[in-house]
Every structure is written in structure tokens, then in C-alpha cells.
Amino acid sequence: MDYLRTPTVHRLLSAPVGRVFSTQVFESYKSRSLPDEFGVARARAAADVALGSGPNSYLKEVGAPPAPSLDRRITHALAEYADIREAYDGTMARWDDVFWGDYESLPDERVALERERRERAQQHSKPTDVFGFLTTEHYVPPVKFDTPDVEAARMRWHHELAEPERLYGFSEMRTAERVPRVERSATVRGPNTTEYLLRFRSPSAHFGDMATARVYEPAEGGDSLPTLIYYSGWGSFNDQSAYWPEEEALGRSLAPRGFRVILPDAPWHGQRERPGLYSGEPYIARAPVGMFTLYAGAALETAVLTDWARTEGALAVGVGGTSLGGTIALHVGGWCDRWPDSMRPDRLFAVGAPGSITQTVLSSHLTPMLGLDSALDAGGWSGEALREFAPLLNPPATPALDPSHVFSFVGTQDTMAPVATTRTLLEQWGVPARNQVEWNCGHFGVLSNMIRTGGVQRKIRRQLDDASREKERITA
């Protein structure tokens, strides 16, 4: 009986040697490499819509200047990538038939096809061997900016600025008309798990696509499974990668212990990537509007997933996330009192998440690293203008959940999601000090510690078990 295996890299990260990934040396190395990593992603995304064009047209789509000396190498790279893309598209077509169509398949067949899909997706999403030379020998921007004009944004969003619940709530239509039908794919066997996908039409008026999520349950099944909905960080390719940290650290760790874990694709991420843009790119490219539209869209989609988990028998539902995912969770924790009871989670787990987006944009080391500061300046987004949009960008100053049900994990040396902003929000919310864990590490060290120490997983298990018992007492 075949099943999906845990990648070797996760075993390495989980081992004692994994401590190196929490050090300042690794933090500095990883930070310096980010522009090149996203530059390769930008080069690949441009190739998806520029195959068949010449080097000049391709570089224009990338957002890079002409490079006549590289014409031959670019032509060769595009031809090589065309083969990768053709193989990926072929695998995805077969995968769609098996997992979403009427095709009758055997369990081992689905395992083999899912394994092939993940390998093809990795080659397609991150073809460093194909386009890496562009980031070292030519200027390739990490983001192709499409920054909205500040005056146009003021006019477009003035109603939402006055009433943020227009963006984050279900008030414009009856809730029953806004809750989409959730579809479930065929299953695939994982390491002591049963895994499948969900999809549904996004309830956000600003996303007309299908929201997608991957679900992990115990291999032997179970009723009333406590459920965790957890988002990854910005730029994550999710299950379009051979290794997805949250999949192993949470999905395949908690499910065998009797939990259901749902890992959604945030808008523009993973399977929701837009043509010509890499996973998550519009979030930064269209900042700050891209930021708050993503937060609101993901929050409403979380409400749908929470409601779905309740219909599946979950007494307790927790919401969490890493970095960007943690910000989504904080917005859910700030706005869910505007939603029906079935859509409100019981616990919140924010990992490496800033408490203020306006302050983070202005002070994060990531802002100049990606060129976001220059892009915002060109669009007229001064600090004062950004603060005007704080009602849409920042989590509310008052929580919608009981503060004792909110839990935070941060790095004290984090310069990308400044820890001071998280402390301020948690103090405003009245979150007890015992619920706040601080590690002596930077932003990437937070994810490393989540993988290696198991502290986040233990907290989630205890809290969801406690919440389930509370619900059982109430309904008894």
C-alpha cells in the first residue's frame, strides 16, 4: 500500500541540527537571498505569458531592461522552460480528471499521480536552474509593481474606510446568499493521514476565483474532529512545492493525533496564482490596496471554512497562520463578531505576525529589500496616507474573541514583522502574558522554531481539546 512520504528536508529541519536555521547567521543569509529568490519567481511568471516571444518582449514582461548580450541564453532558457511547462500542464490535466472529475481511480494510482504533480509543480514554480542566471547577471526585479494611485484609492474605498465592515463582513447580502457550496476532491493517502482538497467560490466581491484548501484527517477517520485552519506566509507556493513546511509541521503532525487541519491557499497564492504573476505577488505589487483586499478576502473565506468544519461535526475550530497567515488570523479574530455563530472560530494562533501593517510597511527591513518603499513613494503613499487606510490594513483595536483564547508566537529579533507592533496589539486586546511566547530569533527563525520545538503544536492540541470539552459541557 503506497502513501505520500514526509520529505527528507523536513526530517533535517526537525532534528537537533535544525537549530542552525534559527540563528542570526542563517537569518542574514536568508534575508540577502530573498530578492534573488523572488527574482527567479518573477522571471518564471513572465515566461508563463511570454513563451513564443523574443528576449526583448520577455524582459519587458519581466519588468527588466533589455539585455542584448543575453539574448541567446534567454532564448535557450525559454525553450527549456516551455518543456517544463508542457510537462506540468499535462500532469495537471490528468490530476484534475482523477481528483475532481468522474475518472474511477485506485488509491495507489492517486498517490502516484499526486507525487508526480508535486514534483512537476516544484519544477514549474521554482525553475532556478533555468532562470537563475538572470538574477546574477542582469537586473530582475523581485516584484513587478502596479501600485495604485493614492487619490484614486481614496475615492474607490471611501465607503469602506468609513465602514470597514463593508469589506470584512457579510452585511451587504443575506448570509445564506453569500455562503458558497464547498466541493471535496478524491482522497489520497498520506503518512498516517487521509488528505483531500476543498474548493468553493470566494465570497469576497474582490475575488471571483475558486478558493482552494488542502485537508488532513486521521487515516482511520473520526467524528467531531477538532479543526485547525492555518495559513502560510507571503509568497508561499503551498502544495505547488515538493516541500511545504506547514503541511508537515501541522497537517501531517496533528491529523494522526485526532485533529483535522485545513491549509488554505490565501488569495493569489498556490493554486490561485494569477497568469503572469507568481504566488502572492499582487499582495505586494498592488500594495497597500492588494494587502487589505487579501486580508478581507481570506477572512471571509476562513468564515466559510469554519462553517464547513462545523457541518462536518467539529465542536472546536481554531484559526492561525505564519507571518502573512498570522495577520489573516488576527483580522479574523478582530472581525468575526460580525459573522454568524457558525463562522466564528474558538481559538486564534498567530505565529510571526505583526500587529500593525501600517507601521510594518514603514519600518520593516523587507520594504526596501523588495523596492516597496520606492513604489509607494511613486504612488503618493506617504506615511500619513498609509495611516489613513489603517482601518482596512490593521486588525481592529478590540478583539472579537475572548482575549484568553488568543495565542501569539514571535521572534524578538524579527525586523520583517517588527515584534513591537505585535506586543502593542496584544496589549490593546488584553491578551494574557502567559499566552505570548517570544523566541530569541528573527523572522525565519520563528518558522524554524515552530517546526523544530513543537511548542505551537502542543498549544494548538491542548487548546482545541479544551474548546471541544467546553462545547460538550454546554450542549450536554
ChimeraX attribute file (.defattr): number of C-alpha atoms within 10 A of each C-alpha:
attribute: neighborCount
match mode: 1-to-1
recipient: residues
	/A:1	6
	/A:2	14
	/A:3	19
	/A:4	18
	/A:5	14
	/A:6	14
	/A:7	13
	/A:8	10
	/A:9	12
	/A:10	17
	/A:11	14
	/A:12	12
	/A:13	18
	/A:14	19
	/A:15	13
	/A:16	11
	/A:17	10
	/A:18	19
	/A:19	16
	/A:20	14
	/A:21	21
	/A:22	22
	/A:23	16
	/A:24	17
	/A:25	10
	/A:26	16
	/A:27	20
	/A:28	12
	/A:29	10
	/A:30	14
	/A:31	15
	/A:32	12
	/A:33	12
	/A:34	15
	/A:35	20
	/A:36	19
	/A:37	16
	/A:38	22
	/A:39	26
	/A:40	28
	/A:41	29
	/A:42	26
	/A:43	31
	/A:44	26
	/A:45	24
	/A:46	23
	/A:47	26
	/A:48	20
	/A:49	15
	/A:50	19
	/A:51	17
	/A:52	14
	/A:53	13
	/A:54	13
	/A:55	23
	/A:56	16
	/A:57	15
	/A:58	23
	/A:59	23
	/A:60	13
	/A:61	20
	/A:62	28
	/A:63	19
	/A:64	17
	/A:65	14
	/A:66	16
	/A:67	15
	/A:68	10
	/A:69	8
	/A:70	15
	/A:71	15
	/A:72	10
	/A:73	15
	/A:74	22
	/A:75	17
	/A:76	14
	/A:77	20
	/A:78	23
	/A:79	16
	/A:80	14
	/A:81	22
	/A:82	17
	/A:83	12
	/A:84	18
	/A:85	20
	/A:86	13
	/A:87	16
	/A:88	21
	/A:89	16
	/A:90	12
	/A:91	19
	/A:92	19
	/A:93	10
	/A:94	15
	/A:95	18
	/A:96	13
	/A:97	13
	/A:98	21
	/A:99	21
	/A:100	14
	/A:101	12
	/A:102	10
	/A:103	12
	/A:104	9
	/A:105	12
	/A:106	10
	/A:107	15
	/A:108	15
	/A:109	13
	/A:110	21
	/A:111	20
	/A:112	14
	/A:113	19
	/A:114	21
	/A:115	16
	/A:116	17
	/A:117	24
	/A:118	19
	/A:119	17
	/A:120	23
	/A:121	25
	/A:122	18
	/A:123	21
	/A:124	25
	/A:125	21
	/A:126	23
	/A:127	19
	/A:128	19
	/A:129	11
	/A:130	21
	/A:131	23
	/A:132	20
	/A:133	15
	/A:134	22
	/A:135	19
	/A:136	11
	/A:137	10
	/A:138	14
	/A:139	17
	/A:140	23
	/A:141	22
	/A:142	24
	/A:143	24
	/A:144	23
	/A:145	20
	/A:146	15
	/A:147	22
	/A:148	20
	/A:149	15
	/A:150	20
	/A:151	12
	/A:152	10
	/A:153	13
	/A:154	15
	/A:155	9
	/A:156	11
	/A:157	16
	/A:158	12
	/A:159	13
	/A:160	16
	/A:161	18
	/A:162	11
	/A:163	13
	/A:164	18
	/A:165	18
	/A:166	14
	/A:167	24
	/A:168	26
	/A:169	20
	/A:170	21
	/A:171	13
	/A:172	10
	/A:173	9
	/A:174	9
	/A:175	14
	/A:176	8
	/A:177	9
	/A:178	18
	/A:179	20
	/A:180	15
	/A:181	11
	/A:182	14
	/A:183	12
	/A:184	16
	/A:185	16
	/A:186	17
	/A:187	17
	/A:188	24
	/A:189	21
	/A:190	20
	/A:191	18
	/A:192	19
	/A:193	26
	/A:194	21
	/A:195	25
	/A:196	19
	/A:197	20
	/A:198	19
	/A:199	19
	/A:200	19
	/A:201	19
	/A:202	22
	/A:203	24
	/A:204	21
	/A:205	11
	/A:206	13
	/A:207	16
	/A:208	10
	/A:209	16
	/A:210	15
	/A:211	24
	/A:212	23
	/A:213	25
	/A:214	21
	/A:215	24
	/A:216	30
	/A:217	26
	/A:218	23
	/A:219	16
	/A:220	10
	/A:221	14
	/A:222	12
	/A:223	11
	/A:224	17
	/A:225	25
	/A:226	26
	/A:227	34
	/A:228	33
	/A:229	26
	/A:230	29
	/A:231	29
	/A:232	27
	/A:233	23
	/A:234	18
	/A:235	20
	/A:236	20
	/A:237	26
	/A:238	25
	/A:239	21
	/A:240	23
	/A:241	20
	/A:242	18
	/A:243	19
	/A:244	16
	/A:245	21
	/A:246	21
	/A:247	22
	/A:248	18
	/A:249	20
	/A:250	24
	/A:251	26
	/A:252	26
	/A:253	20
	/A:254	24
	/A:255	26
	/A:256	19
	/A:257	13
	/A:258	21
	/A:259	27
	/A:260	29
	/A:261	29
	/A:262	28
	/A:263	25
	/A:264	28
	/A:265	27
	/A:266	33
	/A:267	29
	/A:268	24
	/A:269	28
	/A:270	23
	/A:271	20
	/A:272	18
	/A:273	20
	/A:274	17
	/A:275	12
	/A:276	18
	/A:277	24
	/A:278	28
	/A:279	29
	/A:280	24
	/A:281	26
	/A:282	25
	/A:283	22
	/A:284	23
	/A:285	24
	/A:286	21
	/A:287	22
	/A:288	24
	/A:289	21
	/A:290	21
	/A:291	18
	/A:292	23
	/A:293	23
	/A:294	23
	/A:295	28
	/A:296	27
	/A:297	22
	/A:298	28
	/A:299	28
	/A:300	27
	/A:301	27
	/A:302	26
	/A:303	25
	/A:304	24
	/A:305	26
	/A:306	27
	/A:307	20
	/A:308	17
	/A:309	24
	/A:310	21
	/A:311	12
	/A:312	13
	/A:313	14
	/A:314	20
	/A:315	23
	/A:316	27
	/A:317	28
	/A:318	25
	/A:319	30
	/A:320	28
	/A:321	25
	/A:322	26
	/A:323	25
	/A:324	25
	/A:325	27
	/A:326	27
	/A:327	28
	/A:328	31
	/A:329	32
	/A:330	30
	/A:331	26
	/A:332	31
	/A:333	30
	/A:334	21
	/A:335	24
	/A:336	22
	/A:337	16
	/A:338	15
	/A:339	17
	/A:340	12
	/A:341	12
	/A:342	16
	/A:343	22
	/A:344	26
	/A:345	28
	/A:346	21
	/A:347	24
	/A:348	29
	/A:349	29
	/A:350	30
	/A:351	28
	/A:352	33
	/A:353	32
	/A:354	30
	/A:355	27
	/A:356	24
	/A:357	26
	/A:358	24
	/A:359	19
	/A:360	20
	/A:361	22
	/A:362	16
	/A:363	16
	/A:364	18
	/A:365	16
	/A:366	19
	/A:367	18
	/A:368	14
	/A:369	14
	/A:370	20
	/A:371	18
	/A:372	22
	/A:373	17
	/A:374	14
	/A:375	22
	/A:376	25
	/A:377	13
	/A:378	14
	/A:379	16
	/A:380	16
	/A:381	21
	/A:382	15
	/A:383	14
	/A:384	10
	/A:385	14
	/A:386	19
	/A:387	16
	/A:388	14
	/A:389	21
	/A:390	18
	/A:391	18
	/A:392	28
	/A:393	26
	/A:394	22
	/A:395	24
	/A:396	22
	/A:397	16
	/A:398	15
	/A:399	23
	/A:400	18
	/A:401	20
	/A:402	14
	/A:403	20
	/A:404	15
	/A:405	18
	/A:406	26
	/A:407	24
	/A:408	24
	/A:409	25
	/A:410	30
	/A:411	25
	/A:412	18
	/A:413	19
	/A:414	24
	/A:415	16
	/A:416	21
	/A:417	28
	/A:418	27
	/A:419	24
	/A:420	16
	/A:421	18
	/A:422	21
	/A:423	19
	/A:424	15
	/A:425	21
	/A:426	22
	/A:427	14
	/A:428	14
	/A:429	20
	/A:430	15
	/A:431	20
	/A:432	14
	/A:433	13
	/A:434	9
	/A:435	16
	/A:436	16
	/A:437	15
	/A:438	14
	/A:439	15
	/A:440	15
	/A:441	21
	/A:442	27
	/A:443	26
	/A:444	22
	/A:445	25
	/A:446	27
	/A:447	25
	/A:448	22
	/A:449	24
	/A:450	21
	/A:451	23
	/A:452	23
	/A:453	15
	/A:454	14
	/A:455	13
	/A:456	21
	/A:457	16
	/A:458	11
	/A:459	14
	/A:460	23
	/A:461	19
	/A:462	11
	/A:463	23
	/A:464	22
	/A:465	18
	/A:466	14
	/A:467	20
	/A:468	21
	/A:469	14
	/A:470	14
	/A:471	14
	/A:472	12
	/A:473	9
	/A:474	8
	/A:475	7
	/A:476	6
